[in-house]
Amino acid sequence: MDILKLISTSLEQGEDERVRDLVLEAIAQEIAPAEILNAGLIAGMNVVGEKFRLREIFLPEVLLAARAMYAGMEPLKPLLVQEGIPVLGKVVIGSVRGDLHDIGKNLVGIMLRGAGFEVVDLGTDVHPERFVDAALAEQAPVIGMSALLTTTMPAMKEVVELIRARGLQGRIKTIIGGAAVSAEYAGAIGADAYAFDAAKAVQRVKEMIL
């Protein structure tokens, strides 16, 4: 089997040490770092994301695949930086002010990184100003917000309004998700997109950036 296919398959199975060893072997074979990333690691995470979307696998399997992805990225990252390989884009994410839940938000971060995005994770209980300030500082075109509690939903609207107030609409787009929110709510507050799960979040972010 082709070594890149082996990397992809091993990542799907969550075999972190094997993925790292195979990436090192691919580097030794002088396969281009971008090819190892795209045809090996990202290809594997794309399969994981699709299986998760179809409910063929569940959170524990995704976390194992993510660990394998990070293991493979460790020896590869310096080479990617050296060659100036661009990421797909940068996304700022966080759970909104008053919300301390982070499982869904963390999963979105994992899936975005697996798809080739750079993720700036602000954590939980993030104030509206911090979202916008971080997006500006990091030159990130997308802010992703998560809310599990209905009481924290208004903070999402504040972020959207702050973007408008600063004249940043079009330059910074917003996507929301979490158990408390819906596509209808996204439309009502003027958010650019809504995702009901991590796989859909990746798809929506790609649509907004690419």
N, C-alpha and C positions, 0 to 999 in steps of 0.2 A: 504493500500500500504506500502511496505517495506520503512523504513525511508531513506535508502540510495537512493532508487529510487525517493523518494519525494525530496531529496536534488538535485538530478540530474535534475528532471523535473522543480523544482522551479528556478534553475539556468538558464535553457534554456529559461524560461519566464522572466528572469531579475528581479526576486523578491529578492532584496538584503537582506532586513530585515528578510524575511522568511527563506532564506538560512542560515543566521547567527543563527537564533533561532533553526533551525533544526540541525545544526552542534552541537550547545550546548546540544541539547537533545540527539544526538547520543553519544556525549562524556559522558553525564550522564549515558547512558545505557552501558557504558564501551565497546563500539565498538572500535576496534583498530584504532588509528589515520591514519595509512596507508590505511586502508580499507575505511575510510571516505573520504580520499583524492582521492583514485583511483576509487572506485565504486560510489562515490557521486559527488565530484567536477569535477574531470578530465573527468569522464564519460559524465557529462553534457556539458562540454566545447568541447569534441570530437564531440558530436551531433551538437553543434552550428557551429563548424568548418566545418563539412561536409555540413550542410545546407547552410552555406555561400559560400562554394565552388560550390555548385549546384545552386547558386543564388536564393535559396528559402527564404533567409533572407538577410538583407543588413546591412550596417555599424552601424546604430543606435541600431539595435537589438544586434549586437555583443558587442557594448560598454556597453549596459545594462547588458548583461550576464557577461562581464568582471568585472563590478562593483559588481555583485552578487558573483563572484568567490573570489574577494578580501575580501568581507564581511565575507565569509565562512572561508577564510584562517586566518583571524585575531585571532579567538580563537584557531584555530588548529595548527598554526605555532609553538608556544612554545612547544607543545607536540611532534611535528615532530622532532624538534631540540633535545629535551630531549631524544627521542628514537633513534636519529641518523638515521632517515629515509633518504636514499639518493635521491637526485634529479636525473633526467635522465641524466643530463649533464649541462654544462655551455656554454652560447653563448654570445659573444660580438657583439653588433649591433650598427649601426650609419649611418647617411647620410654623404656621402663623402665630402671632402674638396670643398668649394664653393657652396654646396647645402644646402639650409636652409629649404627644405620641409621635413615634418616629419609625415604626416598622415599615409602613407603606412608603414613607419618604425615603428611607434607606434602600428599599428595594428598587425604587425608581432610579436612585443614584447608581446602583449596581448595574441596572439594565442600560442606562445611558452610557456609562463608562464602557460597558461591554460592546455597545454599538459604535464606539469611537469618539464619543464626546468627552470634553473636559468638564468635570463637575465641581462647582464650588458649593459645598454643603455648609450652610449657615447654622444647622442644627435645629433646635426647637425654640418655641417662644420668641420668634423673630419679629421685631417691630417693623412696621411698614417702611420707615425711613431707611432701615438697615438693608432691606431687600434692594431698594432703588440705588442706594449709595454703593452697595457691593456690585451691582450690575454695571454701574458707571465705572467704578474703579477697575473692574476686571474686563471691561469692554465686552460684556456678555449680552447677546441680543435677546435672551429669553430668561424669564423668571418663572420658576415652578413653585407653586404654593400648595401645601397640604393642610387639611383640617378634618379632624375626626369629630369634633364637638360642634354642634350647631351654634353654641354661644360664641365660638371664635370665628365664625364665617364672616362677620362684618369687616374683620381686618383685611380680608382679601379685597374687598371693595375699596378700602383705604389705599391699598397699594396701587390699584388701577387708577384711582383718582389722583394720587400723587404723581404718577407717570404723566397723566394729562396736564396737571398743574405745572409741571416742570417742562412741558413742551416736548416730551420724549416719546409720544405715541408714534408708532411706526418704527422707531429706533429700538425700543425695548418692548417685546411682546410678553404676554402672560399666559400661563396655563395653570389650571387649578385641578385638584383631585382630592380624594378622601371620602370617607363614608358619609360625611355631612352634606356634601355638595352634589350638584347635578349639572347636566348640560344647560338646563333652563336657568339655573342660578348663574352660570358662567355668562349666558347671554344677558341676563338682567343687570349684572354689574359691569358689563363691557369687557370681560376677559376675552382673550383671543382664542382660547381653546380649553377643552375639558377632556380629561381622560379618566375612565373608570378603573383602569388597572395599569400596572407598570409597562406592560407590552404596548398598550395603546398610547401611553405617554411618550414612549420612544418614537412611535409612528407620527404622532402629532408634532413633536419637536422637529423631526426631520422635515415635515411638511412646512413648518414655519421658517426653518433656517436654510434648507437646501433649495 
